[in-house]
């Protein structure tokens, strides 16, 4: 059975992915908040580095898109990169945006 990213139980962090997210002004806390706030999961059709995009909001209302890799054997997500959601992403995935 294929696991879904929403079923993951943990996150994998290291200096590399923390620095990449920091370049986009995204913190680990931002990632956790988006995850806790019930994001929308979209397959990453480009598959450059991650296989899913997590789209959602931080507690402060910042709308983010986070590219993640799902390691289903360990039930772990690894954030790869992220950005403030584009206008197209906001209109497609956020109600009333």
TORLUMDREN-676633 format. One record per residue: residue number from 1; x, y, z of N, C-alpha, C in turn. Coordinates in steps of 0.02 Angstrom, whole numbers, plus 50000, padded with zeros to 5 digits. Each point is the difference from the previous one (the first is absolute). Layout:
<r><num>NUM</num><n_c1>X</n_c1><n_c2>Y</n_c2><n_c3>Z</n_c3><ca_c1>X</ca_c1><ca_c2>Y</ca_c2><ca_c3>Z</ca_c3><c_c1>X</c_c1><c_c2>Y</c_c2><c_c3>Z</c_c3></r>
...
END
This chain:
<r><num>1</num><n_c1>50042</n_c1><n_c2>49941</n_c2><n_c3>50000</n_c3><ca_c1>49958</ca_c1><ca_c2>50059</ca_c2><ca_c3>50000</ca_c3><c_c1>50044</c_c1><c_c2>50063</c_c2><c_c3>50000</c_c3></r>
<r><num>2</num><n_c1>49986</n_c1><n_c2>50045</n_c2><n_c3>49955</n_c3><ca_c1>50037</ca_c1><ca_c2>50062</ca_c2><ca_c3>49996</ca_c3><c_c1>49978</c_c1><c_c2>50047</c_c2><c_c3>50055</c_c3></r>
<r><num>3</num><n_c1>50048</n_c1><n_c2>50027</n_c2><n_c3>50036</n_c3><ca_c1>49984</ca_c1><ca_c2>50047</ca_c2><ca_c3>50052</ca_c3><c_c1>49992</c_c1><c_c2>50070</c_c2><c_c3>49970</c_c3></r>
<r><num>4</num><n_c1>49960</n_c1><n_c2>50040</n_c2><n_c3>50034</n_c3><ca_c1>49989</ca_c1><ca_c2>50069</ca_c2><ca_c3>49980</ca_c3><c_c1>50043</c_c1><c_c2>50044</c_c2><c_c3>50045</c_c3></r>
<r><num>5</num><n_c1>50020</n_c1><n_c2>50058</n_c2><n_c3>49974</n_c3><ca_c1>50040</ca_c1><ca_c2>50044</ca_c2><ca_c3>50042</ca_c3><c_c1>49963</c_c1><c_c2>50023</c_c2><c_c3>50063</c_c3></r>
<r><num>6</num><n_c1>49935</n_c1><n_c2>50004</n_c2><n_c3>49996</n_c3><ca_c1>49961</ca_c1><ca_c2>50021</ca_c2><ca_c3>50059</ca_c3><c_c1>50003</c_c1><c_c2>49948</c_c2><c_c3>50056</c_c3></r>
<r><num>7</num><n_c1>50022</n_c1><n_c2>49939</n_c2><n_c3>49985</n_c3><ca_c1>50006</ca_c1><ca_c2>49947</ca_c2><ca_c3>50051</ca_c3><c_c1>50069</c_c1><c_c2>49999</c_c2><c_c3>50033</c_c3></r>
<r><num>8</num><n_c1>50046</n_c1><n_c2>50042</n_c2><n_c3>49977</n_c3><ca_c1>50068</ca_c1><ca_c2>50000</ca_c2><ca_c3>50028</ca_c3><c_c1>49998</c_c1><c_c2>50019</c_c2><c_c3>50074</c_c3></r>
<r><num>9</num><n_c1>50048</n_c1><n_c2>49974</n_c2><n_c3>50037</n_c3><ca_c1>50002</ca_c1><ca_c2>50010</ca_c2><ca_c3>50072</ca_c3><c_c1>50058</c_c1><c_c2>50043</c_c2><c_c3>50023</c_c3></r>
<r><num>10</num><n_c1>50048</n_c1><n_c2>50014</n_c2><n_c3>49956</n_c3><ca_c1>50059</ca_c1><ca_c2>50037</ca_c2><ca_c3>50021</ca_c3><c_c1>50030</c_c1><c_c2>50037</c_c2><c_c3>49941</c_c3></r>
<r><num>11</num><n_c1>50046</n_c1><n_c2>50046</n_c2><n_c3>50017</n_c3><ca_c1>50036</ca_c1><ca_c2>50039</ca_c2><ca_c3>49950</ca_c3><c_c1>50074</c_c1><c_c2>49987</c_c2><c_c3>50005</c_c3></r>
<r><num>12</num><n_c1>50034</n_c1><n_c2>50004</n_c2><n_c3>49944</n_c3><ca_c1>50072</ca_c1><ca_c2>49990</ca_c2><ca_c3>49998</ca_c3><c_c1>50033</c_c1><c_c2>50068</c_c2><c_c3>49985</c_c3></r>
<r><num>13</num><n_c1>50043</n_c1><n_c2>50021</n_c2><n_c3>50045</n_c3><ca_c1>50034</ca_c1><ca_c2>50064</ca_c2><ca_c3>49993</ca_c3><c_c1>50075</c_c1><c_c2>49991</c_c2><c_c3>50003</c_c3></r>
<r><num>14</num><n_c1>50036</n_c1><n_c2>50042</n_c2><n_c3>49964</n_c3><ca_c1>50072</ca_c1><ca_c2>50006</ca_c2><ca_c3>50006</ca_c3><c_c1>50019</c_c1><c_c2>50070</c_c2><c_c3>49977</c_c3></r>
<r><num>15</num><n_c1>50064</n_c1><n_c2>50013</n_c2><n_c3>50003</n_c3><ca_c1>50023</ca_c1><ca_c2>50067</ca_c2><ca_c3>49981</ca_c3><c_c1>49981</c_c1><c_c2>50018</c_c2><c_c3>49929</c_c3></r>
<r><num>16</num><n_c1>50002</n_c1><n_c2>49952</n_c2><n_c3>49955</n_c3><ca_c1>49986</ca_c1><ca_c2>50013</ca_c2><ca_c3>49930</ca_c3><c_c1>49929</c_c1><c_c2>50025</c_c2><c_c3>49987</c_c3></r>
<r><num>17</num><n_c1>49950</n_c1><n_c2>49964</n_c2><n_c3>50025</n_c3><ca_c1>49932</ca_c1><ca_c2>50023</ca_c2><ca_c3>49985</ca_c3><c_c1>49981</c_c1><c_c2>50061</c_c2><c_c3>50042</c_c3></r>
<r><num>18</num><n_c1>50028</n_c1><n_c2>50006</n_c2><n_c3>50060</n_c3><ca_c1>49987</ca_c1><ca_c2>50060</ca_c2><ca_c3>50040</ca_c3><c_c1>50027</c_c1><c_c2>50062</c_c2><c_c3>49965</c_c3></r>
<r><num>19</num><n_c1>50060</n_c1><n_c2>49996</n_c2><n_c3>49972</n_c3><ca_c1>50030</ca_c1><ca_c2>50056</ca_c2><ca_c3>49965</ca_c3><c_c1>49961</c_c1><c_c2>50018</c_c2><c_c3>49937</c_c3></r>
<r><num>20</num><n_c1>49978</n_c1><n_c2>49949</n_c2><n_c3>49963</n_c3><ca_c1>49962</ca_c1><ca_c2>50012</ca_c2><ca_c3>49939</ca_c3><c_c1>49935</c_c1><c_c2>50037</c_c2><c_c3>50017</c_c3></r>
<r><num>21</num><n_c1>49964</n_c1><n_c2>49978</n_c2><n_c3>50051</n_c3><ca_c1>49938</ca_c1><ca_c2>50033</ca_c2><ca_c3>50019</ca_c3><c_c1>50014</c_c1><c_c2>50070</c_c2><c_c3>50026</c_c3></r>
<r><num>22</num><n_c1>50054</n_c1><n_c2>50008</n_c2><n_c3>50038</n_c3><ca_c1>50019</ca_c1><ca_c2>50065</ca_c2><ca_c3>50026</ca_c3><c_c1>50011</c_c1><c_c2>50051</c_c2><c_c3>49943</c_c3></r>
<r><num>23</num><n_c1>50028</n_c1><n_c2>49977</n_c2><n_c3>49944</n_c3><ca_c1>50010</ca_c1><ca_c2>50044</ca_c2><ca_c3>49942</ca_c3><c_c1>49934</c_c1><c_c2>50028</c_c2><c_c3>49974</c_c3></r>
<r><num>24</num><n_c1>49946</n_c1><n_c2>49965</n_c2><n_c3>50016</n_c3><ca_c1>49933</ca_c1><ca_c2>50023</ca_c2><ca_c3>49979</ca_c3><c_c1>49962</c_c1><c_c2>50029</c_c2><c_c3>50058</c_c3></r>
<r><num>25</num><n_c1>50036</n_c1><n_c2>50016</n_c2><n_c3>50054</n_c3><ca_c1>49970</ca_c1><ca_c2>50029</ca_c2><ca_c3>50061</ca_c3><c_c1>49946</c_c1><c_c2>49955</c_c2><c_c3>50031</c_c3></r>
<r><num>26</num><n_c1>50012</n_c1><n_c2>49935</n_c2><n_c3>49997</n_c3><ca_c1>49955</ca_c1><ca_c2>49951</ca_c2><ca_c3>50030</ca_c3><c_c1>50037</c_c1><c_c2>49964</c_c2><c_c3>50055</c_c3></r>
<r><num>27</num><n_c1>49969</n_c1><n_c2>49995</n_c2><n_c3>50058</n_c3><ca_c1>50029</ca_c1><ca_c2>49966</ca_c2><ca_c3>50057</ca_c3><c_c1>49969</c_c1><c_c2>49931</c_c2><c_c3>50009</c_c3></r>
<r><num>28</num><n_c1>50032</n_c1><n_c2>49958</n_c2><n_c3>50040</n_c3><ca_c1>49971</ca_c1><ca_c2>49936</ca_c2><ca_c3>50017</ca_c3><c_c1>49932</c_c1><c_c2>50009</c_c2><c_c3>50033</c_c3></r>
<r><num>29</num><n_c1>49995</n_c1><n_c2>50051</n_c2><n_c3>50042</n_c3><ca_c1>49936</ca_c1><ca_c2>50014</ca_c2><ca_c3>50032</ca_c3><c_c1>49945</c_c1><c_c2>50014</c_c2><c_c3>49948</c_c3></r>
<r><num>30</num><n_c1>50017</n_c1><n_c2>50038</n_c2><n_c3>49948</n_c3><ca_c1>49951</ca_c1><ca_c2>50013</ca_c2><ca_c3>49947</ca_c3><c_c1>49976</c_c1><c_c2>49934</c_c2><c_c3>49969</c_c3></r>
<r><num>31</num><n_c1>50047</n_c1><n_c2>49955</n_c2><n_c3>49986</n_c3><ca_c1>49983</ca_c1><ca_c2>49936</ca_c2><ca_c3>49970</ca_c3><c_c1>49954</c_c1><c_c2>49960</c_c2><c_c3>50047</c_c3></r>
<r><num>32</num><n_c1>50016</n_c1><n_c2>49998</n_c2><n_c3>50064</n_c3><ca_c1>49959</ca_c1><ca_c2>49964</ca_c2><ca_c3>50048</ca_c3><c_c1>49930</c_c1><c_c2>50031</c_c2><c_c3>50005</c_c3></r>
<r><num>33</num><n_c1>49996</n_c1><n_c2>50066</n_c2><n_c3>49997</n_c3><ca_c1>49935</ca_c1><ca_c2>50033</ca_c2><ca_c3>50004</ca_c3><c_c1>49956</c_c1><c_c2>49983</c_c2><c_c3>49940</c_c3></r>
<r><num>34</num><n_c1>50029</n_c1><n_c2>50003</n_c2><n_c3>49940</n_c3><ca_c1>49963</ca_c1><ca_c2>49982</ca_c2><ca_c3>49940</ca_c3><c_c1>49974</c_c1><c_c2>49928</c_c2><c_c3>50006</c_c3></r>
<r><num>35</num><n_c1>50044</n_c1><n_c2>49955</n_c2><n_c3>50022</n_c3><ca_c1>49982</ca_c1><ca_c2>49929</ca_c2><ca_c3>50008</ca_c3><c_c1>49943</c_c1><c_c2>49992</c_c2><c_c3>50050</c_c3></r>
<r><num>36</num><n_c1>50006</n_c1><n_c2>50035</n_c2><n_c3>50057</n_c3><ca_c1>49949</ca_c1><ca_c2>49993</ca_c2><ca_c3>50053</ca_c3><c_c1>49934</c_c1><c_c2>50032</c_c2><c_c3>49980</c_c3></r>
<r><num>37</num><n_c1>50001</n_c1><n_c2>50046</n_c2><n_c3>49953</n_c3><ca_c1>49938</ca_c1><ca_c2>50035</ca_c2><ca_c3>49981</ca_c3><c_c1>49963</c_c1><c_c2>49967</c_c2><c_c3>49943</c_c3></r>
<r><num>38</num><n_c1>50015</n_c1><n_c2>49938</n_c2><n_c3>49986</n_c3><ca_c1>49962</ca_c1><ca_c2>49962</ca_c2><ca_c3>49950</ca_c3><c_c1>50012</c_c1><c_c2>50023</c_c2><c_c3>49928</c_c3></r>
<r><num>39</num><n_c1>50060</n_c1><n_c2>49992</n_c2><n_c3>49975</n_c3><ca_c1>50016</ca_c1><ca_c2>50024</ca_c2><ca_c3>49932</ca_c3><c_c1>49967</c_c1><c_c2>49959</c_c2><c_c3>49945</c_c3></r>
<r><num>40</num><n_c1>50004</n_c1><n_c2>50027</n_c2><n_c3>49940</n_c3><ca_c1>49982</ca_c1><ca_c2>49964</ca_c2><ca_c3>49940</ca_c3><c_c1>50063</c_c1><c_c2>49966</c_c2><c_c3>49973</c_c3></r>
<r><num>41</num><n_c1>49994</n_c1><n_c2>49937</n_c2><n_c3>49981</n_c3><ca_c1>50057</ca_c1><ca_c2>49963</ca_c2><ca_c3>49973</ca_c3><c_c1>49990</c_c1><c_c2>49991</c_c2><c_c3>49925</c_c3></r>
<r><num>42</num><n_c1>50051</n_c1><n_c2>50018</n_c2><n_c3>49962</n_c3><ca_c1>49996</ca_c1><ca_c2>49996</ca_c2><ca_c3>49927</ca_c3><c_c1>50062</c_c1><c_c2>49962</c_c2><c_c3>49975</c_c3></r>
<r><num>43</num><n_c1>49991</n_c1><n_c2>49950</n_c2><n_c3>49957</n_c3><ca_c1>50060</ca_c1><ca_c2>49967</ca_c2><ca_c3>49972</ca_c3><c_c1>50044</c_c1><c_c2>50052</c_c2><c_c3>49964</c_c3></r>
<r><num>44</num><n_c1>50064</n_c1><n_c2>49995</n_c2><n_c3>50011</n_c3><ca_c1>50048</ca_c1><ca_c2>50045</ca_c2><ca_c3>49966</ca_c3><c_c1>50016</c_c1><c_c2>49969</c_c2><c_c3>49933</c_c3></r>
<r><num>45</num><n_c1>49969</n_c1><n_c2>50025</n_c2><n_c3>49948</n_c3><ca_c1>50008</ca_c1><ca_c2>49970</ca_c2><ca_c3>49934</ca_c3><c_c1>50070</c_c1><c_c2>50011</c_c2><c_c3>49971</c_c3></r>
<r><num>46</num><n_c1>50037</n_c1><n_c2>50048</n_c2><n_c3>50027</n_c3><ca_c1>50067</ca_c1><ca_c2>50012</ca_c2><ca_c3>49975</ca_c3><c_c1>50050</c_c1><c_c2>49950</c_c2><c_c3>50029</c_c3></r>
<r><num>47</num><n_c1>49988</n_c1><n_c2>49976</n_c2><n_c3>50059</n_c3><ca_c1>50041</ca_c1><ca_c2>49949</ca_c2><ca_c3>50033</ca_c3><c_c1>50075</c_c1><c_c2>50015</c_c2><c_c3>50000</c_c3></r>
<r><num>48</num><n_c1>50020</n_c1><n_c2>50063</n_c2><n_c3>50000</n_c3><ca_c1>50071</ca_c1><ca_c2>50016</ca_c2><ca_c3>50001</ca_c3><c_c1>50032</c_c1><c_c2>49976</c_c2><c_c3>50065</c_c3></r>
<r><num>49</num><n_c1>49971</n_c1><n_c2>50017</n_c2><n_c3>50055</n_c3><ca_c1>50030</ca_c1><ca_c2>49981</ca_c2><ca_c3>50064</ca_c3><c_c1>49950</c_c1><c_c2>49968</c_c2><c_c3>50047</c_c3></r>
<r><num>50</num><n_c1>49938</n_c1><n_c2>50019</n_c2><n_c3>49996</n_c3><ca_c1>49949</ca_c1><ca_c2>49973</ca_c2><ca_c3>50044</ca_c3><c_c1>49942</c_c1><c_c2>49973</c_c2><c_c3>49961</c_c3></r>
<r><num>51</num><n_c1>49961</n_c1><n_c2>49957</n_c2><n_c3>50032</n_c3><ca_c1>49945</ca_c1><ca_c2>49969</ca_c2><ca_c3>49964</ca_c3><c_c1>49931</c_c1><c_c2>50029</c_c2><c_c3>50018</c_c3></r>
<r><num>52</num><n_c1>49997</n_c1><n_c2>50044</n_c2><n_c3>50049</n_c3><ca_c1>49937</ca_c1><ca_c2>50032</ca_c2><ca_c3>50020</ca_c3><c_c1>50010</c_c1><c_c2>50074</c_c2><c_c3>50013</c_c3></r>
<r><num>53</num><n_c1>49946</n_c1><n_c2>50038</n_c2><n_c3>49990</n_c3><ca_c1>49999</ca_c1><ca_c2>50070</ca_c2><ca_c3>50022</ca_c3><c_c1>49947</c_c1><c_c2>50005</c_c2><c_c3>50055</c_c3></r>
<r><num>54</num><n_c1>50019</n_c1><n_c2>50032</n_c2><n_c3>50054</n_c3><ca_c1>49955</ca_c1><ca_c2>50012</ca_c2><ca_c3>50056</ca_c3><c_c1>49983</c_c1><c_c2>50075</c_c2><c_c3>49998</c_c3></r>
<r><num>55</num><n_c1>49936</n_c1><n_c2>50015</n_c2><n_c3>49990</n_c3><ca_c1>49978</ca_c1><ca_c2>50069</ca_c2><ca_c3>49996</ca_c3><c_c1>49954</c_c1><c_c2>50016</c_c2><c_c3>50058</c_c3></r>
<r><num>56</num><n_c1>50017</n_c1><n_c2>50053</n_c2><n_c3>50036</n_c3><ca_c1>49958</ca_c1><ca_c2>50018</ca_c2><ca_c3>50057</ca_c3><c_c1>50023</c_c1><c_c2>50065</c_c2><c_c3>50032</c_c3></r>
<r><num>57</num><n_c1>49973</n_c1><n_c2>50012</n_c2><n_c3>50059</n_c3><ca_c1>50012</ca_c1><ca_c2>50063</ca_c2><ca_c3>50034</ca_c3><c_c1>50034</c_c1><c_c2>49989</c_c2><c_c3>50067</c_c3></r>
<r><num>58</num><n_c1>50042</n_c1><n_c2>50048</n_c2><n_c3>50018</n_c3><ca_c1>50028</ca_c1><ca_c2>50002</ca_c2><ca_c3>50067</ca_c3><c_c1>49946</c_c1><c_c2>50028</c_c2><c_c3>50047</c_c3></r>
<r><num>59</num><n_c1>50013</n_c1><n_c2>49998</n_c2><n_c3>50063</n_c3><ca_c1>49952</ca_c1><ca_c2>50028</ca_c2><ca_c3>50049</ca_c3><c_c1>49990</c_c1><c_c2>50075</c_c2><c_c3>49988</c_c3></r>
<r><num>60</num><n_c1>50050</n_c1><n_c2>50033</n_c2><n_c3>49973</n_c3><ca_c1>49995</ca_c1><ca_c2>50072</ca_c2><ca_c3>49985</ca_c3><c_c1>49967</c_c1><c_c2>50015</c_c2><c_c3>49934</c_c3></r>
<r><num>61</num><n_c1>49980</n_c1><n_c2>49949</n_c2><n_c3>49962</n_c3><ca_c1>49965</ca_c1><ca_c2>50010</ca_c2><ca_c3>49936</ca_c3><c_c1>50045</c_c1><c_c2>50002</c_c2><c_c3>49939</c_c3></r>
<r><num>62</num><n_c1>50065</n_c1><n_c2>49989</n_c2><n_c3>50009</n_c3><ca_c1>50045</ca_c1><ca_c2>49998</ca_c2><ca_c3>49942</ca_c3><c_c1>49986</c_c1><c_c2>49937</c_c2><c_c3>49960</c_c3></r>
<r><num>63</num><n_c1>49989</n_c1><n_c2>50007</n_c2><n_c3>49936</n_c3><ca_c1>49984</ca_c1><ca_c2>49942</ca_c2><ca_c3>49957</ca_c3><c_c1>50064</c_c1><c_c2>49976</c_c2><c_c3>49967</c_c3></r>
<r><num>64</num><n_c1>50016</n_c1><n_c2>49937</n_c2><n_c3>50013</n_c3><ca_c1>50063</ca_c1><ca_c2>49971</ca_c2><ca_c3>49977</ca_c3><c_c1>49989</c_c1><c_c2>49938</c_c2><c_c3>49959</c_c3></r>
<r><num>65</num><n_c1>50047</n_c1><n_c2>49988</n_c2><n_c3>49955</n_c3><ca_c1>50005</ca_c1><ca_c2>49938</ca_c2><ca_c3>49962</ca_c3><c_c1>50066</c_c1><c_c2>49969</c_c2><c_c3>50020</c_c3></r>
<r><num>66</num><n_c1>49998</n_c1><n_c2>49939</n_c2><n_c3>50026</n_c3><ca_c1>50060</ca_c1><ca_c2>49965</ca_c2><ca_c3>50023</ca_c3><c_c1>50006</c_c1><c_c2>49935</c_c2><c_c3>49959</c_c3></r>
<r><num>67</num><n_c1>50056</n_c1><n_c2>49992</n_c2><n_c3>49966</n_c3><ca_c1>50013</ca_c1><ca_c2>49937</ca_c2><ca_c3>49964</ca_c3><c_c1>50030</c_c1><c_c2>49951</c_c2><c_c3>50048</c_c3></r>
<r><num>68</num><n_c1>49972</n_c1><n_c2>49939</n_c2><n_c3>50002</n_c3><ca_c1>50024</ca_c1><ca_c2>49949</ca_c2><ca_c3>50047</ca_c3><c_c1>50011</c_c1><c_c2>49934</c_c2><c_c3>49965</c_c3></r>
<r><num>69</num><n_c1>50043</n_c1><n_c2>49960</n_c2><n_c3>50030</n_c3><ca_c1>50009</ca_c1><ca_c2>49931</ca_c2><ca_c3>49979</ca_c3><c_c1>49970</c_c1><c_c2>49956</c_c2><c_c3>50055</c_c3></r>
<r><num>70</num><n_c1>49960</n_c1><n_c2>49952</n_c2><n_c3>49980</n_c3><ca_c1>49970</ca_c1><ca_c2>49952</ca_c2><ca_c3>50046</ca_c3><c_c1>50042</c_c1><c_c2>49936</c_c2><c_c3>50000</c_c3></r>
<r><num>71</num><n_c1>50025</n_c1><n_c2>49982</n_c2><n_c3>50057</n_c3><ca_c1>50034</ca_c1><ca_c2>49936</ca_c2><ca_c3>50009</ca_c3><c_c1>49949</c_c1><c_c2>49953</c_c2><c_c3>50033</c_c3></r>
<r><num>72</num><n_c1>49961</n_c1><n_c2>49966</n_c2><n_c3>49959</n_c3><ca_c1>49945</ca_c1><ca_c2>49960</ca_c2><ca_c3>50026</ca_c3><c_c1>50024</c_c1><c_c2>49941</c_c2><c_c3>50042</c_c3></r>
<r><num>73</num><n_c1>50061</n_c1><n_c2>49975</n_c2><n_c3>49987</n_c3><ca_c1>50025</ca_c1><ca_c2>49944</ca_c2><ca_c3>50040</ca_c3><c_c1>50011</c_c1><c_c2>50021</c_c2><c_c3>50073</c_c3></r>
<r><num>74</num><n_c1>50015</n_c1><n_c2>50064</n_c2><n_c3>50011</n_c3><ca_c1>50011</ca_c1><ca_c2>50025</ca_c2><ca_c3>50068</ca_c3><c_c1>49943</c_c1><c_c2>50045</c_c2><c_c3>50024</c_c3></r>
<r><num>75</num><n_c1>49953</n_c1><n_c2>50015</n_c2><n_c3>49955</n_c3><ca_c1>49943</ca_c1><ca_c2>50044</ca_c2><ca_c3>50016</ca_c3><c_c1>50025</c_c1><c_c2>50070</c_c2><c_c3>50020</c_c3></r>
<r><num>76</num><n_c1>50048</n_c1><n_c2>50024</n_c2><n_c3>49961</n_c3><ca_c1>50034</ca_c1><ca_c2>50064</ca_c2><ca_c3>50014</ca_c3><c_c1>49996</c_c1><c_c2>50046</c_c2><c_c3>49940</c_c3></r>
<r><num>77</num><n_c1>49991</n_c1><n_c2>50064</n_c2><n_c3>50013</n_c3><ca_c1>50002</ca_c1><ca_c2>50051</ca_c2><ca_c3>49949</ca_c3><c_c1>50065</c_c1><c_c2>50040</c_c2><c_c3>50006</c_c3></r>
<r><num>78</num><n_c1>50029</n_c1><n_c2>50016</n_c2><n_c3>49942</n_c3><ca_c1>50059</ca_c1><ca_c2>50043</ca_c2><ca_c3>49999</ca_c3><c_c1>49985</c_c1><c_c2>50061</c_c2><c_c3>49958</c_c3></r>
<r><num>79</num><n_c1>49998</n_c1><n_c2>50059</n_c2><n_c3>50031</n_c3><ca_c1>49989</ca_c1><ca_c2>50060</ca_c2><ca_c3>49960</ca_c3><c_c1>50062</c_c1><c_c2>50014</c_c2><c_c3>49958</c_c3></r>
<r><num>80</num><n_c1>49988</n_c1><n_c2>50018</n_c2><n_c3>49937</n_c3><ca_c1>50055</ca_c1><ca_c2>50012</ca_c2><ca_c3>49953</ca_c3><c_c1>50010</c_c1><c_c2>50075</c_c2><c_c3>49988</c_c3></r>
<r><num>81</num><n_c1>49946</n_c1><n_c2>50034</n_c2><n_c3>49983</n_c3><ca_c1>50002</ca_c1><ca_c2>50071</ca_c2><ca_c3>49987</ca_c3><c_c1>49930</c_c1><c_c2>50027</c_c2><c_c3>50010</c_c3></r>
<r><num>82</num><n_c1>49992</n_c1><n_c2>50065</n_c2><n_c3>49994</n_c3><ca_c1>49934</ca_c1><ca_c2>50030</ca_c2><ca_c3>50008</ca_c3><c_c1>50000</c_c1><c_c2>50072</c_c2><c_c3>49978</c_c3></r>
<r><num>83</num><n_c1>49941</n_c1><n_c2>50029</n_c2><n_c3>49996</n_c3><ca_c1>49992</ca_c1><ca_c2>50069</ca_c2><ca_c3>49979</ca_c3><c_c1>49932</c_c1><c_c2>50024</c_c2><c_c3>50022</c_c3></r>
<r><num>84</num><n_c1>49992</n_c1><n_c2>50067</n_c2><n_c3>49998</n_c3><ca_c1>49934</ca_c1><ca_c2>50028</ca_c2><ca_c3>50011</ca_c3><c_c1>49957</c_c1><c_c2>49979</c_c2><c_c3>49941</c_c3></r>
<r><num>85</num><n_c1>49942</n_c1><n_c2>49973</n_c2><n_c3>50014</n_c3><ca_c1>49957</ca_c1><ca_c2>49974</ca_c2><ca_c3>49946</ca_c3><c_c1>49988</c_c1><c_c2>50054</c_c2><c_c3>49947</c_c3></r>
<r><num>86</num><n_c1>50003</n_c1><n_c2>49980</n_c2><n_c3>49938</n_c3><ca_c1>49989</ca_c1><ca_c2>50046</ca_c2><ca_c3>49945</ca_c3><c_c1>49926</c_c1><c_c2>50018</c_c2><c_c3>49995</c_c3></r>
<r><num>87</num><n_c1>49985</n_c1><n_c2>50051</n_c2><n_c3>49960</n_c3><ca_c1>49931</ca_c1><ca_c2>50019</ca_c2><ca_c3>49990</ca_c3><c_c1>49959</c_c1><c_c2>49942</c_c2><c_c3>49971</c_c3></r>
<r><num>88</num><n_c1>50031</n_c1><n_c2>49963</n_c2><n_c3>49953</n_c3><ca_c1>49966</ca_c1><ca_c2>49942</ca_c2><ca_c3>49971</ca_c3><c_c1>49987</c_c1><c_c2>49946</c_c2><c_c3>50051</c_c3></r>
<r><num>89</num><n_c1>50048</n_c1><n_c2>49987</n_c2><n_c3>50043</n_c3><ca_c1>49991</ca_c1><ca_c2>49949</ca_c2><ca_c3>50053</ca_c3><c_c1>49946</c_c1><c_c2>50023</c_c2><c_c3>50049</c_c3></r>
<r><num>90</num><n_c1>50001</n_c1><n_c2>50064</n_c2><n_c3>50017</n_c3><ca_c1>49950</ca_c1><ca_c2>50025</ca_c2><ca_c3>50047</ca_c3><c_c1>49930</c_c1><c_c2>49994</c_c2><c_c3>49970</c_c3></r>
<r><num>91</num><n_c1>49991</n_c1><n_c2>50018</n_c2><n_c3>49937</n_c3><ca_c1>49933</ca_c1><ca_c2>49996</ca_c2><ca_c3>49971</ca_c3><c_c1>49977</c_c1><c_c2>49928</c_c2><c_c3>49990</c_c3></r>
<r><num>92</num><n_c1>50047</n_c1><n_c2>49955</n_c2><n_c3>49988</n_c3><ca_c1>49982</ca_c1><ca_c2>49930</ca_c2><ca_c3>49987</ca_c3><c_c1>49988</c_c1><c_c2>49961</c_c2><c_c3>50065</c_c3></r>
<r><num>93</num><n_c1>50041</n_c1><n_c2>50013</n_c2><n_c3>50052</n_c3><ca_c1>49999</ca_c1><ca_c2>49956</ca_c2><ca_c3>50058</ca_c3><c_c1>49975</c_c1><c_c2>50031</c_c2><c_c3>50065</c_c3></r>
<r><num>94</num><n_c1>49989</n_c1><n_c2>50066</n_c2><n_c3>50000</n_c3><ca_c1>49975</ca_c1><ca_c2>50031</ca_c2><ca_c3>50061</ca_c3><c_c1>49931</c_c1><c_c2>50028</c_c2><c_c3>49986</c_c3></r>
<r><num>95</num><n_c1>49951</n_c1><n_c2>49979</n_c2><n_c3>50039</n_c3><ca_c1>49932</ca_c1><ca_c2>50023</ca_c2><ca_c3>49992</ca_c3><c_c1>49996</c_c1><c_c2>50075</c_c2><c_c3>50010</c_c3></r>
<r><num>96</num><n_c1>49963</n_c1><n_c2>50033</n_c2><n_c3>49957</n_c3><ca_c1>49988</ca_c1><ca_c2>50071</ca_c2><ca_c3>50008</ca_c3><c_c1>50060</c_c1><c_c2>50045</c_c2><c_c3>49991</c_c3></r>
<r><num>97</num><n_c1>50052</n_c1><n_c2>49975</n_c2><n_c3>49968</n_c3><ca_c1>50061</ca_c1><ca_c2>50040</ca_c2><ca_c3>49993</ca_c3><c_c1>49998</c_c1><c_c2>50041</c_c2><c_c3>49937</c_c3></r>
END
